[in-house]
Amino acid sequence: MQRFMMSIMLLALSASPVQADGDCPDRPATQQERAAYQALSGAAKAAVPPAPADWVLTDETPGKPGTTVPDCPGGPHDRPMTYALRFTYAFSAEASQRMDQGAVGAALKGTPEQQAKMVELDRKIAGLEEQKQAARKSRDAAEKERVRQELKEARKERNKITDEITNAYVQRSMSGQLAAEMNKNKPVVREAQLVIKVNEQYAWIPAKDQPVSIPGVPISYWFKSDTGGRLVMLLGPWDDQTFKMNLAPTPVKTRPQGMVIEITGDRQMAENLARQIRIDLLKKQL
C-alpha cells in the first residue's frame, strides 16, 4: 500500500508545474556548474559498458546540457537541477544482414548429400570437357559422340539437383522456415536504453518489481513488461521503503546528489550491462 501511495504521489508531483525544472526560465550555468556537469558526463561515458559484439553504442544525450540551468524566481533557487544522460545499445544492421545472408546462402547450398553430388558432377563434367577437346583434336567421331552423350546426362542430372534445391528454398521461404533461420541467432529485443537520471527526488518502483542483486548498488529492481522490462538502480541517500531522496540545497545546481540508473530492454542484456557499469566512477561524483 505504501508503494502504491508513493507511485500516486510521484505521478502527481511530475504533473505539477511547480516541480518541473522545465517550467522555470533558464540562466547561463556558472563555471562551477559547467565543471560539475562535465565531470559527471565524463565519468558516465567512462562508466557505461562498451557495446557487446554485433551491437552499437550511441550517446543520445540531447542538446547542449550543462550550459544552462533553470532559475525559478520566488521559488527554490538552490534546488539541484534534474537532468539525464542517455545511451542506446542497438543490434547492428550489419550483423542482421550478415545473418540473413548466411541463412540464405546455406539454404541455396542444398543438403550435404546434394552438395556432395554437385561436387562429384562438376568434377565429372570438367573431365568430360577435357575428353571432348581431345576427341576433337584426334577427329575421333565415335569418341566425340560418346563424350557428348555423357556430358548431356551429367548436365541433366546437375540441373535436376539445382531445381530440387531451388524448389526447397522457395518452400522454406513461403512456409516461414527461412525467416526463422534468419532470426535464429538474433536477439528478440534488439535495443536497450541506459539512462542516468541525476537529482531525481522520487523513483518509481512498483510493488511487483523484483529485487535484483547488482554489485555496488544498494537498491535495484527489475520490472517485466511486454517488450522486455526495466532494471532500476538507485545510487545515493535513497530511502529503501519510500524510494524518496531528500535533496539538499546547493549553489551548484548541476552537482549530483543521487542517481537513478534505468536500463530498458531484454532482462539478460540489462543485467549484463548493469554488472559491467563502473559504479565506482559514478559514486565518486556524488
N, C-alpha and C positions, 0 to 999 in steps of 0.2 A: 504493500500500500504506500509505503514511504517513497519507493522508487517511482510509483505511478504519479504521486503528487509532485515529485521533483520534475518529472517529464512535462506535466502540465505547466508548472511554473516556468520551465525553460522555454516552452513554446510561447507563453505569454510575454516573457521578457524579450524574446527575439522579435516579437511583433510590435513591441513598444518603441515609439520613435525616440524616447529619451535615452534608451540604452544603446542605440546603434551608433558606432563611430561615424558611419557614412552620413548621418544626419547633421553632423557638425561641420562648420566651414573648415577648410584646410589652411594651414600655415606652413611655411618652409620649415623643414626639420633643422634642428640645431646641429652643430658639428658633433656633439656627443651622441645625439640621436642617430645621426647617419653612421657614426662609428659603431654604435651598438647593433644597428641593423646589419651592417656589413660583416661584423664579427659573427653574428648568428647565421647569416646567409652563407658565409664561407664554411662555417662548421657544419651546416646542414648538407651542403654539397659534398663535403668530405665524409659525412656520416652515412649518407644513403648508399646502399649497396650498388655495385655495378650491375648492368643488365645480365641475366643468365644467357647462355648460348641460345642463339636464334631469337633473342629479344632485343628491343631497342629502348634505351632510357632517354626521356626528354624532360628538360626543365621547363615547366609550363607556368611558372610564377608570373602573373600578369603585370603589365605596366612597368612603372619605374618605382617599385616600393622602396620605402626608406627615405625618399626625398621630401615628402610632405607628411604631416601628421594632423589629425583632427584637433580642433580647438573649439571648445564649447563655451561661449560667453555665458556667465551666470551659472555654469554647470561644473562638472568635475574636471577642472583644468589639469589636475595631476593624475587623472585616471590613466593607467597604462593603455597603450594602443593595442587593439586586437588586429592581427594580420596573419597571413598564411603563406607558406611556401609549398608549391605543388610540383609533383613529379609524376610522370606517366611511364609505365612499362608496357610496351606493346609487342605482341608477337610479330616478327618482321615479315613483310610481304615477300622478301626474297626467300626466306625459309619456307613459307607456304607454297610459293611457286616451285621451289626445288622438290618438295614432297609431292606436289601434283604431277610434275614431270616424271618423277621416279615411278609413281603408280601407273601412269600411262605407259611409260617405257616397258615396265615389267609385264603389263597386260598385252602389249603388242609383240612381246617376245614369244608368247605361247608357253605351253607346258615344257618341262625339262625334256620329255620324250620328243616333242615336236622340235625343240631347239637342236637336240642331238641328230635327229633325222635331217634337218635342214643343213647342218654342217656336213653330214655324210653326202647329201645330194649335191651340195656346192662343190665338194671335193671331186665327186664323180663327174659333174658337168665340166669342171676345169680340165680333168684328164681326157675326156672325150673331145674337147675342143682342140687339145694338142694332137690327138689321133686324127682329127679331121684335117688339120693342117698338113700332117704327114701324108695322108691319103691323097690330098690334092697334089702335093709335090711328086708323089710316085705315080699319079694318074691311075690309081687302082680304083676302078669304078665300083667293084663289089664291096671293097672296104669302106669307100665313101658312103655307100647306101647303108651298110651295117651301122656305121657311126651315126649317120643321120637319124635312123630309127631309134637308136638308144638315147640320143640326145632328146628326141621328141618325147620319149617315155619319161625320161628323168625330169624334164621341164614340166611335163604334165603333172607328175607326182608332186613336184615342188609347188606348183600353182595351187594344187588341191590343199596342201598344208597351209599355204598362205590364206586361202579362202576360209579354212577352218579357224585360223587364228583371228581373222577379221570378224567373222560371224560371232565368235565367242566374245570378242571385245565389244561389239555392238550390244550383245545381250547383257553383258556386265554393266555397260553404261546405262541401258534402259531400265534395268532392274534396280539400280541404285547401288549395286555392289562396288562399282568403280569409285563412286563418291565416298563410300565408306572406307575404301582402301586409301583414298587421298587424305582423309581426315584421321586415319588410324593413329598417327603419331603426332597430331596437332593437339594443343590444349583445347579443352572445351570452352573455357573462359580465356579470351585472348588479349585481355587488357587488365592492368592493375593500376590503381591510383594510390599514390602515397602523399598524404597531405600532413604538414606540420603546422598546426594551429597554435598561435602564440597568444598568451594572456587571455584565454577564454575563461570566463567566470564559472560556467557550468559545462558539464559533459553529459551527453545523452546516453545513458546506459540502461536500456530496458531490463526488466526483471528476468526475462527469458534469455538474456545473454549468458554465454558460458565462460567462466573464468579460464584464462589461458596463462601458462607459465612461460614468461619471456625473461631471460637473464638480465638483471639490472633494472627491470621495470617493476615497480611495486604494485601497480594496478593495471590489469589488461584483461579484456573481454573479447569474445567472438560472437557476432550476431549473424545467423544464417538468413539468406534471402533467396528469392527465386533465381537470381542471376549470379549467385556466389555467396557473398557475405561481406562483413565489415569487421576488421580487427581494430580495436581501440586500445591505445596505451596512454597512460597518464604519467607525466613527469612533473614534479614539483609538490608543493604542500597541499595536496588534494585530500578532502575528507572521503574515506573509502565507503561511507554509508550514503551520504547525500550527493557525492560526486560534485561538490562545490569547492571552489578555491577562493580564499579571501585575498584579493589583490591589494597590495599596499600602495599608498600614494607615492609618486616618484616624479621628479622633474625631467627624467629621461624617459619619454613615453614609449620608446621602442625597446627598452631593456626587458628581456624575457624574465617573467616570474614563474611561469608554468607553461606546459605544452600539452596539447592533445595530438597524438600521432594516430592518424587513421589510414588504414590500408584496406581498400575495397577490391574485391576480385575473388579468385579461387582460394579456398582456405589453405591448401598446401603451399601455394605460391605466397600468400600473405604471411604465413608463419615462417617460411624460409626467408623472406625479405626481412621480417621483424627480427629474426635471430641474427641477421647479418648487419643490422644497423649499428653504427658506432654510438651506442647510447652514452658512453663516457664523454664523447665530444659535445653532445647536446647538453648533458648535465652541467658541464663546465660553464655554459652560457647563462645558467640560472643564478 
